[in-house]
Amino acid sequence: MPLASQETVDRVTNVLLNGTHQMKQAVLRSTPIAPPHGDVSMFTNAQLRGGAFGDKMKITQVDDMIRFIKLGPVERDFVGALTFVTQTPAQLPSVASRLGWVPCWFLPWFSGKILKLKISDVATSPVINFAGLGIAPVANPSLFFTAGISGCSVFAIGAAATPSLYHGGVDPGSGVAMPLLANETTEAAWRRLLGRGATVKFVGSVGKSDYVSELNPAAADDTDRLRYNTFKTTTLAQQLEQRLEVNPNLTKLTVAPWGAVFGLRDAAGHWGFTLVKHASVAARKVTIVTKKRLFRSDKVTRLERGEVRPSTTVVRDAHGFVDLTDPGTVLSEQDHRTCVNLGYSEFFPGAGVAVVRNLTNTQIF
């Protein structure tokens, strides 16, 4: 499919700004949204790159925890999904400047560290006041996002009204290896580095086995993970790929699972956090073209066709999203791509509802 439509962007934005808790929950559970990495400028370069692997870094100023987000289409990798850009309170200091922007608590990510923030209780802080001069306050946001996850672990700990959120991950291209103990999994290592083994508080968590690279039953070590067609995957993504493989009109098929975490506060002031599971699907459509010939057998041509999408040469709008209306944006034929919602699971407070989408009648391409 082409990039996510403006209608989808507007619909989701309107729900997040004006919808009920149930409406927000429904749209966030079903709409593929791939958050950005986020801004870590609240820390110095020495803090980020010094110290030990897995050091915990706490965001202490509310000005660094609240972000205003604007949704737009993903251009690559997760085509068909939404993403968003963020602005700080200082960048949008007035109420008027925030029109169309959705306020939220936002936890960024940095490779090799565990970033933390603690959400303020709406009962005692119904309005968030910022330290910066001339910055208008904002109602305590009822929405939370953390940075995109591609193997990371996310933890939610504490009281439902004032949870602490942690995000740990490592960039596989950084050359830094995850410091695993003997027979330890990545998920267990992040929990060890978190250092909350003795806490009496509930620790809700998600790790890569939950959404991108599933551990086999009774896995012996971190490498003992589910594979399909040689690639690491999840059971849900494998089932989707097997379903699509029987379609004779598709070729060069790939299915790559991924996930995202969001949080919502309900009317009682209690937070719930959810892992949403998606898959990015790419393929070419097979078209058989038959040309009739009078004195010879018909000419049959097998074509593998893609779809037209923006190339690497694009013009961007004021927010950094590709501008499809500008003639400077070059379009080219590429693989068909789409994102499929596979389901979701609630992981705080307590292990909650887990839902798997019925994809039997879902039209992928």
N, C-alpha and C positions, 0 to 999 in steps of 0.2 A: 504494500500500500504506500501511497505518498506520505509525506510528513503529516503529523497530526494536524487536523484542521483548526482554523480559527474558531469555528463553532465549538469544538471540544475545549479549546483554551478558555473561551468565554463562559461556557457552561460550568466548568470545574471552578473557575475563579469566582463566579457568582455564588456557587454553593458554599465555597470556603469563606466568602465574605458575609453572606446573608442567610445561609441555610441553617436548619436545625441540626442538633447533634446527630440524629439518625441519618439525615441527608448527607452530612459530611462523612460519616462513617461509611455509608454505602458507596459514595463516589471514591473515597480513598482506598477502599478494599478492592475495587474493581478496575480502577484506572491506572495503567502503567505510568509511574512517575519516577524518573531517575534523577535524584538530587545531585547538585554539584559537590565538589570537595569542600568548599567553604573557605572563609578567610581566617587565617591564624595570625594576623598581624598584632594581636594582643600579646603575643609572646615575642621575645627577641630571637634572633637567629641563633645566638649562643644557647638559649634555652631549648630550642627545637632540635639543634644538631649536637648538643653536648649531652653529658650524662649517660645513663645506661639505657639499653633497649628495654622498653616497657615501662619507663618512668611515667608516673601519673602527673598530668599537668591540668590544674584546676582553673577554669575561667571564673574569675571572682567579681568582675564588674558587670552589672546588668546591661550596660550599654553594649557589651560584647556578646551577650546571650540572645538579645532580641534582634531579629532581622525582619525586613519587609521584603516579600518575594513577589516576583511577577513571572507567571507561567508562559512557556512557549514550547515549540516543538523541538525534539531531539533531531539532529541532522545526520548523525552517524551512529553506528553500533546498535543503538536501541531505536531504530527508525520506527515510527508509529507511537512512541511514548512521548510524554511531556517531560520537561525539565524546568528549572527556574533560575533566574538571576536574583542576587540578593543585594540589598542596600542597607546600610547601617542607619541608626536613628539620626546621626549627624549628617548623613547624606540626604535624608528626607526629614528635615527638622520641623516642618509645619504640617498641620492637618491637611491643608490643601495639597501639599506636595505628595501626600501618601494616597491620594485618590487612585483606586484601582490596584493598590498594592496590599498584599495579605500579610498581617503581622503574625509572627510565630517565634517560638523558642527554637534556636538552631544550634546544634552541636557539630562543629567541623571535625576534620580528621587530619592527622599528620603521621606519615609512615614511621613506624617503630615506637610510637608513643601511645599512651592511653589518655585521651582528652576527657575532661569531666565538666559538667555543669549541674547545678541544683536549681530546680524550678521553685519559684516563690509561691506560697500559698495564696490563692485568690481570696480567701476569707480575711486575711490580714493585710494583703496588698492587692486590693481590687484594681488599683491604678499603678502603673509602673512609671516612676519618675526617673529621668536620666540625669547623669552628672554634667553632661555638656551644657553650656550656657545657651539659652534660646531654643532648646529642643522641647517641643511639645510632648507631654506625657501620652501614654497609650493605655487603653484598658488591658489588663493582664491577659495575654493571648491564651486561647484554649487549644492551640495547635502546636505540635512539635514535629520537627524533622531533624534527622541527622544526615551527615554527608553520605553520598552513595557508597554502597557496600559491594565489594567484589571478592569476598573471602574474609572480610573483617568480622569481629565479634562485637556485639552491642549488649550492654547490661543496663538494667533498671533496678534500682535498689531503694528500699526504704518505705516511708508512708506514702499512700496513694495520693495524698494532697500535696506532698513536697518531695517527690522522688528525685534521686540523683541518677543521672545518665552518664554512661561511660562508652567510649568508642575506641577500640584498638584494632590496628591493622598494619600491614606492611606492604609496601610497593614491590611486587615481584620483579620489577625491572631495576630496583635500586642496588642489587648486588648484596643486600643484607639478608642473611638467612635467619629464619625464625629459630630462636634458641630452644630447641626441644630437648627434653630429658629422654632417657631410654624408653621406647615404646609409648611416648606421649603424643597425643594429637594436638593439632593447632588450637582447637577449641579448648582443650584442657590447659594448654600452655597460657592462653590469655586469661583464663580463670585463675590460674596460679599467680600470674603477674599482677592481676587485680588485687590479690592479697586480702580477700574478704572471706576466707575459709572459716573463720571463727564467728562470723556475724550471726546474730539471731534474726536479723531482718531477712525478708524474702528477697532472693536474688533471681530476677528473671533475666533470661539471656537468649540470644540467638547466635549461632556460629555458622561457618560455611557449609557444614553438613546439612543445615536446615534449608538451604536455598540454592547452592551452586555446585557443591562437590560432596556428595553424600557418602558417609562412612558405610562400609559393608557391615552386616551384622557380625558382632564379635570381632571387630577389626583388630588386627594384631599391632598395627602402628599407623602413623599418619598417611602412609602411602596406600593403605588398604582401603581404597575408595571405589565406588561404583563407576564403571566405564561402559560406554556404548560406542561402537565404531571407533575404538581406541581413545575416545575423549571422556574426561571426567564429567559426570552429570548427576542428575537426581532421578528418582523413580518417576516423578510426575513428568519431567522433561523427556525421559526415555519413552514413556507411554505415548506422549504426543508425537515424538519422532517416528515411532513404529506405526502409528495411525496414518501419518502423512506419507510414509514410505510406500504404502500400497497404492497410492495415487499414480497412475501411469503418466499423468500429464505434468508431473513435477520432476525436476532433475537438479543435481548439485544442491541437495537439501542439507541444511545445517540447522540444529536447534540448540541454542545456548541458554541455560537457565541463569536467572539473576534475581535479585530481591531488593527491597527497600523497606525502611522502618519509619512509621509515623506514630504519633501519639495524639490523643484527644482527651480533653477534660470534660466530664459530664456536668449536669446541673447541680450535683451534690458537691462539686469541687474535686472529684477524684479522677485521677489520670488512668488511662488504659493505653498500652503500647502494643502495636501489631506489626508482625512481619508479613509483607505482601510478596507473593511469589509469582514471578513472570518468566516467560521464555521469549528470546529473540529468535525469530524464524527467518531464514533466507533461502531462496530457491529461484530457479528459472522455470518458466512455463514452457512445455513442449507443444509446439504447434505443427501439425502436418498440413502442408500445402500441396495440393494436387493440381497439376497443369495438364489439361486435356490436349492431346496431340492427334492429328488426323490419321497419319500413316505410321505412327510409331506408338509404342506403349506410353501410357501416361507418365509424366515426370513427377516423381514424389520427392518433396524436399522436407527434411526435418529441421525445424527452427527451434532454437532455445532463446526465448525472449525474456527480457526483464521489464523494468518500468522506468519512466523518466523522472529523475530527481535532480536536485541541485548538485553540481560538481564541486570541485575544490575552488572554483572561481565564483565567488558570491559577493553580493552587496548586503550589508547588515543594517538593521534599523538602529534606532537610538539605544535600544536595550541589548544589542548584540545578537539578536536572532536574525536568521536569513530573511531577506526581503524578496519574496517570490514575484512581486509586482515590478521590481526594478529590472529594466532590460539588461543591466550589467551582470545579473545573476545568470550564469551559464548552466543549462540543463543537459544531462546526458543519460543514456540508457545504462541502468545498473540492475543488480539482482533485485527481484521482488523481496521486500522486507516488511515484517510486521512484528508487533509484540502481542503475546497472548497471555492473559491473566490465568494463572494456574490455581490460585486459591490464596488463603491467608491463614495465619495462626496468631492468636493472642498470647503474649508471654508475660504480661504484667497487668494488674496484680494477680499473681497466681497463674497457673497454666489454664488458659481459657479456651474459648471455642477455636476449633480448627476446621476449616472448610476446604474441600477440594472441588474445583469446578468440573462440571460434566461437559466434556468437550466433544461428545459424540456427534452432535449436530452443529458444531461451530464451524463456520465457513472461514478458513484461514486465508485462502487466495481465491 
